[in-house]
Amino acid sequence: MSQLLIFLGHILEGNIIFMKIDFEKASFKDFENIDGQDLNTTAYKFVEYLNFLKTNGHLNYRIESLTPVGPEMNLMLPGDSSPTWSVCLVSNDYLGFSQHPKVKAAVVRGTEMFGTGSGASPAIGGHFIYHQQLEKKIAAFYKKREAILYTTGYTANSATLQCLLHKQDIAILDMAVHASVYEGCITTNVKTFLHNNVEQLEQILKNAQNTYRTKMVIIDGVYSQDGDLAHLGQIADITHKYGALLVVDDAHGIGVIGDTGRGVIELFNAFDKVDIITGTFSKALGNIGGYVVAEPHLITYLKFQSKQHLFSTTATPAIMGILKAIDLVDEEPQWRTKLWENINYLKSGLVTLGFDVGTSASAVIPVKVGDIPKTLEAGRLLLRAGVYTNPIMYPAVSKKNARIRMNVMATHTTVHLDKALNAFADIDSQLHISK
Ligand SMILES: Cc1ncc(COP(=O)(O)O)c(C=O)c1O
């Protein structure tokens, strides 16, 4: 039997049911919920699949770095016994603030003043001056009055939407929104529109007009797989025309997009048009945690009704680093300038080599490959050439849209980016990815 085909046998009511999974074409999704298989069988088969990837050098996940986040990292590559220095094109630390001396000093100061933990959830003893300051600061950053903090950007979306939307409501999602948004909508009605398709959005809003209590349109500012931007102006106008609320998750836009780094909302001058802004401290702001910014009554509601906020311990004093990182977005705009020089350099280099970078307009740059085995092999070859990128495939993107995804940082030099471009040119001669 071909090594590529694995048959899962399962005895059910006296019958053996065989489940065929072609490991060559499989993705993680195929192991999420295998029909008729109990948990242990599913998990064992998934481990077998991971071993299959590992044997082929395609398990490019959870690669251990021995050095800090940066433009180069010393990595323990799968199967190797000693580490390799690689150009890092996988980090969302776009401005390099996780390593900025002033940010690190603020984290140390926070720890010295307040210790390593906050000790309780916010309503019952875990709300400290540094939480209060960060709420105020991130709200003011977006010209609003109030914000709520979550432990991750993921829960800022999932927990907030879960709290605000119920069976009589509807969430209308751009189909390319982050997984955390989908998760937040599992207990409400959901309709999706094709990515950035304003006509389809309008049709859905028209049909939903008198059927639902609260209607919410939810989009990303920057889309995390294509790196393209929301058509925010038109989407905001249509959303409000039909009396719906607009939610924008600008996780990849903050610090990167807009003249002063306020993200896609600044680019479209839409501060008054977005009802709820969500985002993360884990990318350009170099820390961890999520936030939601909105009118005070909504934020107060969330603070006492959103279970993942209410019943979960608040962030550690290390978030004092975020207070400094937000200041630095204004105080040191040179990082954003350098980031954009790097984005343009890498993108135009890839285009010159003939690669399809899609509609990227941010620090996220994909190289479209198109099929899963080729994408995995491209990831492996790049890694072996000392260039660390992310192979992305189904279910994160559709099967025919598999790609290598890169994240550019302000701290990359042209030496780093040239190394990446040379590696792409080399792998192209073997895999024929360019047009
Ligand atoms: C668009 C978007 N929203 C939310 C998140 C979740 O943020 P965090 O990693 O801080 O949980 C991500 C993360 O990777 C993202 O790309």
The ligand as a Tripos MOL2 file, in Angstrom:
@<TRIPOS>MOLECULE
LIG
   16    16     1     0     0
SMALL
NO_CHARGES

@<TRIPOS>ATOM
      1 C1         -6.4780   39.6670   12.4560 C.3       1 LIG1
      2 C2         -6.1140   39.0570   13.7770 C.ar      1 LIG1
      3 N1         -6.9260   39.2530   14.8370 N.ar      1 LIG1
      4 C3         -6.6300   38.7240   16.0340 C.ar      1 LIG1
      5 C4         -5.5080   37.9610   16.2470 C.ar      1 LIG1
      6 C5         -5.2320   37.3730   17.5960 C.3       1 LIG1
      7 O1         -4.3030   38.1380   18.2830 O.3       1 LIG1
      8 P1         -3.4100   37.5210   19.4470 P.3       1 LIG1
      9 O2         -2.3050   36.7680   18.7850 O.co2     1 LIG1
     10 O3         -2.9380   38.6830   20.2130 O.co2     1 LIG1
     11 O4         -4.2780   36.6200   20.2440 O.co2     1 LIG1
     12 C6         -4.6380   37.7480   15.1870 C.ar      1 LIG1
     13 C7         -3.4400   36.9580   15.4030 C.2       1 LIG1
     14 O5         -2.6520   36.4400   15.1390 O.2       1 LIG1
     15 C8         -4.9380   38.3010   13.9060 C.ar      1 LIG1
     16 O6         -4.1280   38.0900   12.8660 O.3       1 LIG1
@<TRIPOS>BOND
     1     1     2 1
     2     2     3 ar
     3     2    15 ar
     4     3     4 ar
     5     4     5 ar
     6     5     6 1
     7     5    12 ar
     8     6     7 1
     9     7     8 1
    10     8     9 2
    11     8    10 1
    12     8    11 1
    13    12    13 1
    14    12    15 ar
    15    13    14 2
    16    15    16 1
@<TRIPOS>SUBSTRUCTURE
     1 LIG1         1 GROUP 0 **** ****
